[in-house]
Each structure stands twice: as structure tokens, then as C-alpha cells.
Amino acid sequence: MTITAPRNDIHDLLVDFAWRIDHDAGHHVEELFTPDGVYVLFGLPIEGRENIKALYEHRRSRGERTSRHLFDNIRITPGNDDRTIHVRSVLTLHAADGAPPLPLAPIMIADYVDTVTRDDDGRWLFARRETTLVFERRRASTADDSTNDRRPTPSRAE
């Protein structure tokens, strides 16, 4: 069963998440999480707003990065109470270090599984976001290149 009442709010939350990364270098992404929210990037749990903030500070310290996070196939299902819902979506990520224009090719497609809760002010926030890599772009193999099968790390992926 899908639910439609908060669909626009959830869509806005996903768009805001992507926008803050893509157009504001990840500034204030942590505000979209509950204070004790968990962001699990490829098996690595990042717990709490301060640690999520540090993730994006680290990313900015590496230099300019251009990205576009495209979320689609959004499915919303009810949680155990009226303040909790579950969201599944698919991310297609285009990203590269440097300024645009850049080559067009997605670097990965990932499944996102979210638990979203409504706070006392009525805002929907991520209590937990978990990514699972489904497809990744692999670099062409060369005799000297041992990095061909590396999975994206959180700092490279976002």
C-alpha cells in the first residue's frame, strides 16, 4: 500500500537533499536529518548531524565537484505510526571533480531506503538513509591500473 498525503513533502525532502549537495556543496544537508539520524553510505554508518556535516565538509576540502543527484521511482509506505513513513527511491548520480561542462555518464545507480519521521513542527526529516549500490561505472582497465574494481567511497560518491 502506498500513501499519498505526505507525498509532496517527501518529494520536497528528496529534492532539497539533492539540491543542497548539487548546488550548495552539501552545506546544511545535516539539517534534513533528525539530531540522531543515520546516513549509511555503502555500509558505512554516519551517525548524527555533526558527523553528517563533517562528511560534506571533508568533501568540500577536496576541491570543486560537480554533481547531479536524480531521484526517481519514489515509493512511500506507512510506518508504525502517523509520524513515520518508509521511502524507497532510486538514485542516478552524475558527478565528477571540477567545473562544468563535464562528460555525461552516470557514475552509479543506487537504491535508497529511508525512514522518515515528522518532528514536532510538522517537518519530515530523515531518521535513517541507507544506500545500496546497484550499478557503478568502472574505469577502463590498463596493465598498471589496480583501481578498476573499487567501489565508490562516501567521499568520492557524493
GUTI-739369 format. One record per residue (C-alpha): residue number from 1; residue in three letters; x, y, z. Coordinates in nm, 3 decimals. Example, Ala and Ser with C-alpha at 12.3 -4.5 7.8 and 13.67 -1.06 7.14 Angstrom:
// residues 2
<atom><i>1</i><aa>ALA</aa><X>1.230</X><Y>-0.450</Y><Z>0.780</Z></atom>
<atom><i>2</i><aa>SER</aa><X>1.367</X><Y>-0.106</Y><Z>0.714</Z></atom>
//
This chain:
// residues 158
<atom><i>1</i><aa>MET</aa><X>0.000</X><Y>0.000</Y><Z>0.000</Z></atom>
<atom><i>2</i><aa>THR</aa><X>0.136</X><Y>0.345</Y><Z>-0.088</Z></atom>
<atom><i>3</i><aa>ILE</aa><X>0.031</X><Y>0.664</Y><Z>0.083</Z></atom>
<atom><i>4</i><aa>THR</aa><X>-0.025</X><Y>0.999</Y><Z>-0.082</Z></atom>
<atom><i>5</i><aa>ALA</aa><X>-0.087</X><Y>1.251</Y><Z>0.198</Z></atom>
<atom><i>6</i><aa>PRO</aa><X>0.278</X><Y>1.346</Y><Z>0.263</Z></atom>
<atom><i>7</i><aa>ARG</aa><X>0.394</X><Y>1.263</Y><Z>-0.093</Z></atom>
<atom><i>8</i><aa>ASN</aa><X>0.466</X><Y>1.626</Y><Z>-0.182</Z></atom>
<atom><i>9</i><aa>ASP</aa><X>0.650</X><Y>1.680</Y><Z>0.146</Z></atom>
<atom><i>10</i><aa>ILE</aa><X>0.865</X><Y>1.372</Y><Z>0.087</Z></atom>
<atom><i>11</i><aa>HIS</aa><X>0.932</X><Y>1.473</Y><Z>-0.272</Z></atom>
<atom><i>12</i><aa>ASP</aa><X>1.043</X><Y>1.814</Y><Z>-0.144</Z></atom>
<atom><i>13</i><aa>LEU</aa><X>1.271</X><Y>1.649</Y><Z>0.114</Z></atom>
<atom><i>14</i><aa>LEU</aa><X>1.441</X><Y>1.439</Y><Z>-0.154</Z></atom>
<atom><i>15</i><aa>VAL</aa><X>1.476</X><Y>1.739</Y><Z>-0.384</Z></atom>
<atom><i>16</i><aa>ASP</aa><X>1.616</X><Y>1.952</Y><Z>-0.102</Z></atom>
<atom><i>17</i><aa>PHE</aa><X>1.870</X><Y>1.681</Y><Z>-0.017</Z></atom>
<atom><i>18</i><aa>ALA</aa><X>1.989</X><Y>1.666</Y><Z>-0.380</Z></atom>
<atom><i>19</i><aa>TRP</aa><X>1.981</X><Y>2.044</Y><Z>-0.424</Z></atom>
<atom><i>20</i><aa>ARG</aa><X>2.195</X><Y>2.110</Y><Z>-0.118</Z></atom>
<atom><i>21</i><aa>ILE</aa><X>2.460</X><Y>1.868</Y><Z>-0.244</Z></atom>
<atom><i>22</i><aa>ASP</aa><X>2.445</X><Y>1.964</Y><Z>-0.611</Z></atom>
<atom><i>23</i><aa>HIS</aa><X>2.407</X><Y>2.341</Y><Z>-0.582</Z></atom>
<atom><i>24</i><aa>ASP</aa><X>2.541</X><Y>2.427</Y><Z>-0.237</Z></atom>
<atom><i>25</i><aa>ALA</aa><X>2.831</X><Y>2.182</Y><Z>-0.192</Z></atom>
<atom><i>26</i><aa>GLY</aa><X>2.646</X><Y>1.986</Y><Z>0.076</Z></atom>
<atom><i>27</i><aa>HIS</aa><X>2.602</X><Y>2.281</Y><Z>0.312</Z></atom>
<atom><i>28</i><aa>HIS</aa><X>2.323</X><Y>2.216</Y><Z>0.564</Z></atom>
<atom><i>29</i><aa>VAL</aa><X>2.242</X><Y>1.862</Y><Z>0.443</Z></atom>
<atom><i>30</i><aa>GLU</aa><X>2.263</X><Y>1.757</Y><Z>0.808</Z></atom>
<atom><i>31</i><aa>GLU</aa><X>1.958</X><Y>1.975</Y><Z>0.884</Z></atom>
<atom><i>32</i><aa>LEU</aa><X>1.745</X><Y>1.733</Y><Z>0.681</Z></atom>
<atom><i>33</i><aa>PHE</aa><X>1.818</X><Y>1.457</Y><Z>0.936</Z></atom>
<atom><i>34</i><aa>THR</aa><X>1.688</X><Y>1.411</Y><Z>1.288</Z></atom>
<atom><i>35</i><aa>PRO</aa><X>1.952</X><Y>1.504</Y><Z>1.550</Z></atom>
<atom><i>36</i><aa>ASP</aa><X>2.040</X><Y>1.135</Y><Z>1.590</Z></atom>
<atom><i>37</i><aa>GLY</aa><X>1.981</X><Y>1.049</Y><Z>1.223</Z></atom>
<atom><i>38</i><aa>VAL</aa><X>2.194</X><Y>0.788</Y><Z>1.049</Z></atom>
<atom><i>39</i><aa>TYR</aa><X>2.319</X><Y>0.809</Y><Z>0.690</Z></atom>
<atom><i>40</i><aa>VAL</aa><X>2.453</X><Y>0.470</Y><Z>0.576</Z></atom>
<atom><i>41</i><aa>LEU</aa><X>2.673</X><Y>0.514</Y><Z>0.268</Z></atom>
<atom><i>42</i><aa>PHE</aa><X>2.765</X><Y>0.179</Y><Z>0.115</Z></atom>
<atom><i>43</i><aa>GLY</aa><X>2.769</X><Y>0.006</Y><Z>0.452</Z></atom>
<atom><i>44</i><aa>LEU</aa><X>2.942</X><Y>0.289</Y><Z>0.643</Z></atom>
<atom><i>45</i><aa>PRO</aa><X>2.706</X><Y>0.439</Y><Z>0.904</Z></atom>
<atom><i>46</i><aa>ILE</aa><X>2.747</X><Y>0.811</Y><Z>0.966</Z></atom>
<atom><i>47</i><aa>GLU</aa><X>2.559</X><Y>0.890</Y><Z>1.286</Z></atom>
<atom><i>48</i><aa>GLY</aa><X>2.427</X><Y>1.226</Y><Z>1.399</Z></atom>
<atom><i>49</i><aa>ARG</aa><X>2.407</X><Y>1.567</Y><Z>1.239</Z></atom>
<atom><i>50</i><aa>GLU</aa><X>2.761</X><Y>1.670</Y><Z>1.334</Z></atom>
<atom><i>51</i><aa>ASN</aa><X>2.913</X><Y>1.366</Y><Z>1.161</Z></atom>
<atom><i>52</i><aa>ILE</aa><X>2.695</X><Y>1.413</Y><Z>0.853</Z></atom>
<atom><i>53</i><aa>LYS</aa><X>2.806</X><Y>1.777</Y><Z>0.842</Z></atom>
<atom><i>54</i><aa>ALA</aa><X>3.170</X><Y>1.664</Y><Z>0.871</Z></atom>
<atom><i>55</i><aa>LEU</aa><X>3.123</X><Y>1.429</Y><Z>0.573</Z></atom>
<atom><i>56</i><aa>TYR</aa><X>3.033</X><Y>1.721</Y><Z>0.347</Z></atom>
<atom><i>57</i><aa>GLU</aa><X>3.300</X><Y>1.947</Y><Z>0.497</Z></atom>
<atom><i>58</i><aa>HIS</aa><X>3.554</X><Y>1.678</Y><Z>0.407</Z></atom>
<atom><i>59</i><aa>ARG</aa><X>3.412</X><Y>1.656</Y><Z>0.055</Z></atom>
<atom><i>60</i><aa>ARG</aa><X>3.442</X><Y>2.035</Y><Z>0.009</Z></atom>
<atom><i>61</i><aa>SER</aa><X>3.802</X><Y>2.027</Y><Z>0.132</Z></atom>
<atom><i>62</i><aa>ARG</aa><X>3.897</X><Y>1.809</Y><Z>-0.166</Z></atom>
<atom><i>63</i><aa>GLY</aa><X>3.815</X><Y>2.082</Y><Z>-0.420</Z></atom>
<atom><i>64</i><aa>GLU</aa><X>3.542</X><Y>2.163</Y><Z>-0.666</Z></atom>
<atom><i>65</i><aa>ARG</aa><X>3.297</X><Y>1.888</Y><Z>-0.753</Z></atom>
<atom><i>66</i><aa>THR</aa><X>3.001</X><Y>1.900</Y><Z>-0.985</Z></atom>
<atom><i>67</i><aa>SER</aa><X>2.714</X><Y>1.658</Y><Z>-0.930</Z></atom>
<atom><i>68</i><aa>ARG</aa><X>2.351</X><Y>1.596</Y><Z>-1.008</Z></atom>
<atom><i>69</i><aa>HIS</aa><X>2.157</X><Y>1.357</Y><Z>-0.786</Z></atom>
<atom><i>70</i><aa>LEU</aa><X>1.848</X><Y>1.236</Y><Z>-0.972</Z></atom>
<atom><i>71</i><aa>PHE</aa><X>1.595</X><Y>1.052</Y><Z>-0.752</Z></atom>
<atom><i>72</i><aa>ASP</aa><X>1.317</X><Y>0.856</Y><Z>-0.919</Z></atom>
<atom><i>73</i><aa>ASN</aa><X>1.085</X><Y>0.557</Y><Z>-0.860</Z></atom>
<atom><i>74</i><aa>ILE</aa><X>0.980</X><Y>0.701</Y><Z>-0.527</Z></atom>
<atom><i>75</i><aa>ARG</aa><X>0.765</X><Y>0.462</Y><Z>-0.324</Z></atom>
<atom><i>76</i><aa>ILE</aa><X>0.616</X><Y>0.567</Y><Z>0.008</Z></atom>
<atom><i>77</i><aa>THR</aa><X>0.470</X><Y>0.321</Y><Z>0.258</Z></atom>
<atom><i>78</i><aa>PRO</aa><X>0.327</X><Y>0.379</Y><Z>0.606</Z></atom>
<atom><i>79</i><aa>GLY</aa><X>0.531</X><Y>0.324</Y><Z>0.919</Z></atom>
<atom><i>80</i><aa>ASN</aa><X>0.415</X><Y>0.202</Y><Z>1.258</Z></atom>
<atom><i>81</i><aa>ASP</aa><X>0.257</X><Y>0.537</Y><Z>1.349</Z></atom>
<atom><i>82</i><aa>ASP</aa><X>0.140</X><Y>0.858</Y><Z>1.183</Z></atom>
<atom><i>83</i><aa>ARG</aa><X>0.480</X><Y>1.024</Y><Z>1.235</Z></atom>
<atom><i>84</i><aa>THR</aa><X>0.686</X><Y>0.763</Y><Z>1.050</Z></atom>
<atom><i>85</i><aa>ILE</aa><X>0.693</X><Y>0.656</Y><Z>0.688</Z></atom>
<atom><i>86</i><aa>HIS</aa><X>0.926</X><Y>0.449</Y><Z>0.474</Z></atom>
<atom><i>87</i><aa>VAL</aa><X>1.058</X><Y>0.568</Y><Z>0.140</Z></atom>
<atom><i>88</i><aa>ARG</aa><X>1.236</X><Y>0.375</Y><Z>-0.131</Z></atom>
<atom><i>89</i><aa>SER</aa><X>1.389</X><Y>0.553</Y><Z>-0.427</Z></atom>
<atom><i>90</i><aa>VAL</aa><X>1.649</X><Y>0.508</Y><Z>-0.697</Z></atom>
<atom><i>91</i><aa>LEU</aa><X>1.938</X><Y>0.749</Y><Z>-0.739</Z></atom>
<atom><i>92</i><aa>THR</aa><X>2.114</X><Y>0.807</Y><Z>-1.069</Z></atom>
<atom><i>93</i><aa>LEU</aa><X>2.428</X><Y>1.006</Y><Z>-0.992</Z></atom>
<atom><i>94</i><aa>HIS</aa><X>2.627</X><Y>1.211</Y><Z>-1.238</Z></atom>
<atom><i>95</i><aa>ALA</aa><X>2.938</X><Y>1.351</Y><Z>-1.068</Z></atom>
<atom><i>96</i><aa>ALA</aa><X>3.298</X><Y>1.446</Y><Z>-1.136</Z></atom>
<atom><i>97</i><aa>ASP</aa><X>3.565</X><Y>1.662</Y><Z>-0.983</Z></atom>
<atom><i>98</i><aa>GLY</aa><X>3.595</X><Y>2.002</Y><Z>-1.146</Z></atom>
<atom><i>99</i><aa>ALA</aa><X>3.372</X><Y>2.265</Y><Z>-1.304</Z></atom>
<atom><i>100</i><aa>PRO</aa><X>3.119</X><Y>2.202</Y><Z>-1.580</Z></atom>
<atom><i>101</i><aa>PRO</aa><X>3.081</X><Y>2.117</Y><Z>-1.854</Z></atom>
<atom><i>102</i><aa>LEU</aa><X>3.192</X><Y>1.762</Y><Z>-1.780</Z></atom>
<atom><i>103</i><aa>PRO</aa><X>3.147</X><Y>1.431</Y><Z>-1.965</Z></atom>
<atom><i>104</i><aa>LEU</aa><X>2.795</X><Y>1.292</Y><Z>-1.946</Z></atom>
<atom><i>105</i><aa>ALA</aa><X>2.784</X><Y>0.949</Y><Z>-1.791</Z></atom>
<atom><i>106</i><aa>PRO</aa><X>2.628</X><Y>0.838</Y><Z>-1.465</Z></atom>
<atom><i>107</i><aa>ILE</aa><X>2.885</X><Y>0.714</Y><Z>-1.215</Z></atom>
<atom><i>108</i><aa>MET</aa><X>2.637</X><Y>0.495</Y><Z>-1.034</Z></atom>
<atom><i>109</i><aa>ILE</aa><X>2.280</X><Y>0.392</Y><Z>-0.971</Z></atom>
<atom><i>110</i><aa>ALA</aa><X>2.187</X><Y>0.316</Y><Z>-0.613</Z></atom>
<atom><i>111</i><aa>ASP</aa><X>1.881</X><Y>0.217</Y><Z>-0.414</Z></atom>
<atom><i>112</i><aa>TYR</aa><X>1.792</X><Y>0.438</Y><Z>-0.119</Z></atom>
<atom><i>113</i><aa>VAL</aa><X>1.584</X><Y>0.308</Y><Z>0.171</Z></atom>
<atom><i>114</i><aa>ASP</aa><X>1.473</X><Y>0.580</Y><Z>0.409</Z></atom>
<atom><i>115</i><aa>THR</aa><X>1.290</X><Y>0.601</Y><Z>0.737</Z></atom>
<atom><i>116</i><aa>VAL</aa><X>1.142</X><Y>0.948</Y><Z>0.759</Z></atom>
<atom><i>117</i><aa>THR</aa><X>0.984</X><Y>1.095</Y><Z>1.071</Z></atom>
<atom><i>118</i><aa>ARG</aa><X>0.777</X><Y>1.405</Y><Z>1.132</Z></atom>
<atom><i>119</i><aa>ASP</aa><X>0.909</X><Y>1.632</Y><Z>1.405</Z></atom>
<atom><i>120</i><aa>ASP</aa><X>0.701</X><Y>1.841</Y><Z>1.647</Z></atom>
<atom><i>121</i><aa>ASP</aa><X>0.694</X><Y>2.128</Y><Z>1.394</Z></atom>
<atom><i>122</i><aa>GLY</aa><X>0.547</X><Y>1.900</Y><Z>1.126</Z></atom>
<atom><i>123</i><aa>ARG</aa><X>0.867</X><Y>1.878</Y><Z>0.918</Z></atom>
<atom><i>124</i><aa>TRP</aa><X>0.962</X><Y>1.543</Y><Z>0.767</Z></atom>
<atom><i>125</i><aa>LEU</aa><X>1.326</X><Y>1.452</Y><Z>0.840</Z></atom>
<atom><i>126</i><aa>PHE</aa><X>1.544</X><Y>1.154</Y><Z>0.764</Z></atom>
<atom><i>127</i><aa>ALA</aa><X>1.584</X><Y>0.930</Y><Z>1.068</Z></atom>
<atom><i>128</i><aa>ARG</aa><X>1.781</X><Y>0.686</Y><Z>0.852</Z></atom>
<atom><i>129</i><aa>ARG</aa><X>1.902</X><Y>0.689</Y><Z>0.488</Z></atom>
<atom><i>130</i><aa>GLU</aa><X>2.067</X><Y>0.377</Y><Z>0.359</Z></atom>
<atom><i>131</i><aa>THR</aa><X>2.227</X><Y>0.337</Y><Z>0.018</Z></atom>
<atom><i>132</i><aa>THR</aa><X>2.287</X><Y>0.018</Y><Z>-0.174</Z></atom>
<atom><i>133</i><aa>LEU</aa><X>2.498</X><Y>0.030</Y><Z>-0.487</Z></atom>
<atom><i>134</i><aa>VAL</aa><X>2.325</X><Y>-0.139</Y><Z>-0.781</Z></atom>
<atom><i>135</i><aa>PHE</aa><X>2.534</X><Y>-0.026</Y><Z>-1.081</Z></atom>
<atom><i>136</i><aa>GLU</aa><X>2.866</X><Y>0.153</Y><Z>-1.096</Z></atom>
<atom><i>137</i><aa>ARG</aa><X>3.078</X><Y>0.292</Y><Z>-1.374</Z></atom>
<atom><i>138</i><aa>ARG</aa><X>3.411</X><Y>0.118</Y><Z>-1.387</Z></atom>
<atom><i>139</i><aa>ARG</aa><X>3.718</X><Y>0.270</Y><Z>-1.537</Z></atom>
<atom><i>140</i><aa>ALA</aa><X>3.878</X><Y>0.102</Y><Z>-1.833</Z></atom>
<atom><i>141</i><aa>SER</aa><X>4.135</X><Y>-0.149</Y><Z>-1.721</Z></atom>
<atom><i>142</i><aa>THR</aa><X>4.503</X><Y>-0.100</Y><Z>-1.801</Z></atom>
<atom><i>143</i><aa>ALA</aa><X>4.808</X><Y>-0.306</Y><Z>-1.714</Z></atom>
<atom><i>144</i><aa>ASP</aa><X>4.903</X><Y>-0.060</Y><Z>-1.436</Z></atom>
<atom><i>145</i><aa>ASP</aa><X>4.552</X><Y>0.012</Y><Z>-1.311</Z></atom>
<atom><i>146</i><aa>SER</aa><X>4.456</X><Y>-0.178</Y><Z>-0.999</Z></atom>
<atom><i>147</i><aa>THR</aa><X>4.166</X><Y>0.056</Y><Z>-0.916</Z></atom>
<atom><i>148</i><aa>ASN</aa><X>3.924</X><Y>-0.088</Y><Z>-1.171</Z></atom>
<atom><i>149</i><aa>ASP</aa><X>3.702</X><Y>-0.267</Y><Z>-0.921</Z></atom>
<atom><i>150</i><aa>ARG</aa><X>3.697</X><Y>-0.008</Y><Z>-0.642</Z></atom>
<atom><i>151</i><aa>ARG</aa><X>3.356</X><Y>0.076</Y><Z>-0.507</Z></atom>
<atom><i>152</i><aa>PRO</aa><X>3.281</X><Y>0.442</Y><Z>-0.453</Z></atom>
<atom><i>153</i><aa>THR</aa><X>3.372</X><Y>0.558</Y><Z>-0.106</Z></atom>
<atom><i>154</i><aa>PRO</aa><X>3.141</X><Y>0.810</Y><Z>0.058</Z></atom>
<atom><i>155</i><aa>SER</aa><X>3.378</X><Y>1.099</Y><Z>-0.015</Z></atom>
<atom><i>156</i><aa>ARG</aa><X>3.405</X><Y>1.003</Y><Z>-0.384</Z></atom>
<atom><i>157</i><aa>ALA</aa><X>3.043</X><Y>0.905</Y><Z>-0.437</Z></atom>
<atom><i>158</i><aa>GLU</aa><X>2.876</X><Y>1.219</Y><Z>-0.310</Z></atom>
//
